């Protein structure tokens, strides 16, 4: 079986490629866009068209959804499989989502419900996974002296979102700015449930999109506007504020090490180590930190982000915010720990730093759960079963 994988640089791509190869598939890669994001859709169409003329492919695969590639595969009658790992994926609001050769796998249950009716037989919900075999091998071959470099009490890997928050680029009049700030502050007080989209007024949505000049959508698509304003703009702003506030609070009370390219000057007690490489540094950080913190982006409304699977798959102890899908895959208090408020996060960090045996037991349980149920081999086998039930039975 031959697969063509169009790459854009997702940290999931190496694990997906390795897994398909383990299945015995031949994986050809289109990497030009990964190396040069300035390539146009037309450039990419030409690159992929050239490849599919030279070999017969069972399907084309991407992380996240590319409308131009969906249209191309539809014309060529080649199944197009994609797995979302981000939310929102704005490209899903494109009419290409309806193409019959699509097999779209959405990791967030609420996002899946939003889009399912657009192509009921070809849109599926599928959670993410971890590459336990790869990280196990890394730990076995890394010396104790190297591991010590990554040891710390509390670590956080990721952006504060300040530099990538689209809301920060929108200049709103005073009334609309106050309205948005009120919603943001209210959402910050609620964990585990994103209500922003439900409470936005139609008037605010229309006015906001008028001031957000960087996005173009048909004027009659108010439901689309509402989702984009809520998820792409306001929810990311909530995530920015939540991360800034929680990380400052943690660093004012504990020894916190952060791996990021974001500006942390407002958090003077943070130890900022800069970027961490995804295949080497990150697993060692997860494995060697006493506590790993996950703060899920609020635009991920119900799903488990990749970070949860990665930390647990590395045998790391995790404290995370609650997500509604979390109990579907892990047992809270046994496989990982959740926090419900700022004070709860502080209390639990203090408790588990002082109770090593409990911390290590929970980390072991989380690791075993991922190893048994949530590896990329398991997940991509499920993906193929859903995409091609007639072939996989």
ZIQUI-V191989 format. One record per backbone hydrogen bond with DSSP energy under -0.5 kcal/mol. NH is the residue of the N-H (numbers start at 1). CO is the residue of the C=O. Records with the same first field share a line. If there is no record, write none. Layout:
NH=CO / CO
This chain:
3=26
4=59
5=3 / 28
6=4 / 61
7=5 / 30
13=10
16=12
17=13
18=14
19=15
20=16
21=17
22=18
23=19
24=21
25=20
26=1
27=25
28=3 / 26
30=5
31=29
34=7
35=31
36=32
39=36
44=40
45=41
46=42
47=43
48=44
49=45
50=46
51=47
52=48
53=49
54=50 / 51
55=51
57=55
58=2
59=2
60=79
61=4
62=81
64=62 / 83
67=65
69=66
70=66
71=67
72=68
73=69
74=70
75=71
76=72
77=73
78=73
79=58
80=101
81=60 / 79
82=103
83=62
84=105
90=88
92=89
93=90
94=91
97=94
98=95
99=96
102=99
103=80
104=122
105=82 / 103
106=104 / 124
109=107
112=108
113=109
114=110
115=111
116=112
118=115
119=115 / 116
122=119
123=119
124=104
126=106
130=374
132=130
135=131
136=132
137=133
138=134
139=135
140=136
141=137
142=138 / 139
147=143
148=144
149=145 / 146
150=146 / 147
151=148
152=288
154=255
155=291
156=257
158=259
164=161
165=161 / 162
166=164
168=165
169=166
170=167
171=169
172=170
177=173
178=174
179=175
180=176
181=177
182=178
183=179
184=180
185=181
186=182
187=183
188=184
189=185 / 186
190=187
191=189
195=193
199=195 / 196
200=196
205=201
206=202
207=203
208=204
209=205
210=206
211=207 / 208
212=208
213=211
215=212
221=218
222=220
225=221
226=222
227=223
228=224
229=225
230=226
231=227
232=228
233=228
234=229
235=230
237=233
238=234
239=235
240=236
241=237
242=238
243=239
244=240
245=241
246=242
247=243
248=244
249=245
250=246
251=247
252=248
253=249 / 250
254=250
256=254
257=154
258=271
259=156
260=258
264=262
267=264
270=267
271=256
272=270
273=258 / 271
282=277
284=280
285=281
286=282
287=283
288=284
289=285
290=152
291=153
292=317
293=155
294=319
296=294
298=235
300=297
301=299
305=303
308=305
309=305
310=306
311=307
312=308
313=309
314=310 / 311
315=312
316=311
317=289
319=292
320=337
321=294
322=339
325=302
326=323
328=325
329=325 / 326
330=326
332=330
333=336
334=331
335=331
336=331
337=318
339=320
345=341
346=342
347=343
348=344
349=345
350=346
351=347
352=348
353=349
354=350
355=351
359=355
360=356
361=357
362=358
363=359
364=360
365=361
366=362
367=363
368=364
369=365
370=366
371=367
372=368
373=369
374=370
376=130
379=375
380=376
381=377
382=378
383=379
384=380
385=381
386=382
387=383
388=384
391=388
392=388
393=389
